[in-house]
Amino acid sequence: MKTKKATVPLASLRERRIALGLSQAKLAAELGVAPMTVSRWELGAMGVARPGWLDVMLGLLELRHRRVANGGSVDGGGSVEGN
């Protein structure tokens, strides 16, 4: 029996990506997926296999974005450092 993959609300995914100032390609690179995967998620053409993982990853990117916006920095390894 084939299991249907869960979907993430399309508007939410696209809105969160745009709020982060990321293109589909840049979000894909942050997540370690192909750019077409992000496009397909946003179009609803492909379900997200692990929606909980995607939500956590977007949350971490949003946290990093807020920290940088508040004067923190991101080191070369991608972790967030405060001033």
Rosetta blueprint (number, residue, H / E / L):
1 M L
2 K L
3 T L
4 K L
5 K L
6 A L
7 T L
8 V L
9 P L
10 L H
11 A H
12 S H
13 L H
14 R H
15 E H
16 R H
17 R H
18 I H
19 A H
20 L L
21 G L
22 L L
23 S L
24 Q H
25 A H
26 K H
27 L H
28 A H
29 A H
30 E H
31 L H
32 G L
33 V L
34 A L
35 P H
36 M H
37 T H
38 V H
39 S H
40 R H
41 W H
42 E H
43 L H
44 G L
45 A L
46 M L
47 G L
48 V L
49 A L
50 R L
51 P H
52 G H
53 W H
54 L H
55 D H
56 V H
57 M H
58 L H
59 G H
60 L H
61 L H
62 E H
63 L H
64 R H
65 H H
66 R H
67 R H
68 V H
69 A H
70 N L
71 G L
72 G L
73 S E
74 V E
75 D L
76 G L
77 G L
78 G L
79 S L
80 V E
81 E E
82 G L
83 N L
